[in-house]
Amino acid sequence: MISQAVGGWLAGALASALINGLLILLVQRLPLLTKAGWFHAWCLGTLLAASIGWRGWWAVVLYLALGSAVTKLGFAKKESLGIAEARGGRRGPENVWGSAATGALLALATLLPGAPKQLLLSGFIASFAAKLGDTFGSEIGKRWGRSTVSLSQWKPVPPGTDGAVSLEGTLASLAGSLLFSAVGWALKLIPAGQIPLITAVAFFACLIESLIGAELQPRVSWLSNEAVNGLLTVIAAGLAMVLLH
């Protein structure tokens, strides 16, 4: 019985690896990821399709598309100010896993015998809703935020400062969290009734991430942007699962 289940999973993983490889060959010229980033995206996509299915895969594809699109908004202006994403906005392996490590672990956990699959899927959506909300808030705030302040000290700081927030960026963060929660519902990964809670949790995690960026990141040498992103997704997923449980 167990050997049959393992064999079935391996067959599904092989099929998803082949399909993901073909799809990436078709789109790798798009300025979304670096070469290494595309390889790690292939690994992530294969894992997701083989664990939670193609709906989970589509959720992360849409996350990447939406995050990349908002990064490109006003990119020339952000670049002239020196606050644009590096590499022309292309994400590398560290960005892939900083955003997706929590979701990937939750996806793998659904394969465990007796796993609370719906609860894990809700955590999965919450983790990406928080990260998309963070991306929306950061990119729109850097470009269109008229008054940027430190969330911890509540004093004006330059746009792009770690932990800085603006009204425009905060509203964009809420919109991004809501948008991805709606994506999760549209793909039938979460029920409609969970959209308000997951949106609220994701938005709250974004605010906590701003505090971490402002207070802890300058003082802790290993706390890179990717590590902070990872903490953001852990907070959102954990809080969503605790509240829903």
Protein Blocks (a to p, Z undefined) as FASTA:
>chain_A
ZZmmmmmmmmmmmmmmmmmmmmmmmmmmpcfbcfklmmmmmmmmmmmmmmnojklmmmmm
mmmmmmmmmmmgoklmmmmnopacehhhpacfklmmmmmmmmmmmmmmmmpghiafklmm
mmmmmmmmmmmmmmmmmmmmmmmombdcdfklopacdehiahiacfklmmmmmmmmmmmm
mmmmmnopacfklmmmmmmmmmmmmmmmmmmmmmmmmmmmklcfklmmmmmmmmmmmmmm
mmmZZ
